[in-house]
Amino acid sequence: MQAALGETALYPEGAHALRMAISHKWHVAPEQIVLGNGSNDVLELAARTFMQAGDAAVFSQFAFAVYPLATQVTGATPIEVPARNFGNDLDAMLAAVHANPATRMVFLANPNNPTGTFVTGDALKRFIAALPSTVLVVLDEAYGEYLEAADAYDSTAWLSAFPNLLISRTLSKAYGLAGLRIGFGLAHPDVIALMNRVRQPFNVNFLAMVAAVAALADDEFIEESRRVNTAGLKQLKRAFDARGITTIPAYGNFISFEIGESMAVFKHLMHQGVIVRPLAGYGLATHLRVSVGTEAQNARFITALDAARAELKV
Ligand SMILES: Cc1ncc(COP(=O)(O)O)c(C=O)c1O
């Protein structure tokens, strides 16, 4: 990025290089890639490209908040399907699609945010195969890099079988580049071509693309991200278990836990300089979500939580 600073007076030239880097790493053709200003941009772009008033989109209760928002701005109807164990209930989502012929899209994050739940690659593949081919599945893998080898699956291998599959990825999480805003979508070239017609011409900025090309070559960093995250998840889970605090099984880089008076705990933690995420807006009024940090940061959170619980008697 520092080497590229002198070129910022020009319109961005980096899209080709970034698409080639993604193509190389995910074994897809450059025509199967759309770039986004964060993967949020990809999600919204997909909704704007494929939905309008009269259409509907299906997603799970406790799914990422952007799915209903991206659906609503197009005039389409959001259909929220009750979750099972805080995660995607694939059978119920399939039934909802079949019950609503207006459905044009299904949004599904795996692992899910904010609950952190996970469905296996096998179950997902069966789900996509059972959907009508006229329904676009947006498989949001924002937290995919955090999966351990036993859970990891390669959805790009399904692209040739499912032209109605759009995989969304981001460099905001394990790559640690959230502030630069880079994400991308992978799909059949026809799907990508339509999205490219709706996309702003220069939706990803030059410095972000330069950084992304460098970051995608840095496999060691991703290994380290995963290692620190897995260790942090274990550290936090041990601490919650030791205190009898119920957690939702976590596969991303955060854990959601049940704490009763969640807003009081949230405020207490905030006064101690520790910011967690209240989940009341998602309908989980008794839960908070904490991001995994370094070992020292996790320990600081646990100490602050102990102080909050002692004072608030929760
Ligand atoms: C499930 C999920 N998808 C997508 C995003 C969007 O991330 P970004 O726009 O930074 O790629 C987030 C961010 O929190 C997320 O949790």
The ligand as an ORCA input file, in Angstrom:
! r2SCAN-3c Opt
* xyz 0 1
  C     -22.149    -13.023      8.317
  C     -21.533    -11.762      7.847
  N     -21.538    -11.504      6.538
  C     -20.990    -10.380      6.046
  C     -20.431     -9.438      6.871
  C     -19.943     -8.173      6.247
  O     -18.601     -7.986      6.437
  P     -17.754     -7.057      5.452
  O     -18.703     -6.130      4.749
  O     -16.797     -6.355      6.312
  O     -17.116     -8.011      4.481
  C     -20.407     -9.644      8.242
  C     -19.836     -8.626      9.146
  O     -19.959     -8.632     10.323
  C     -20.971    -10.845      8.745
  O     -21.009    -11.097     10.041
*
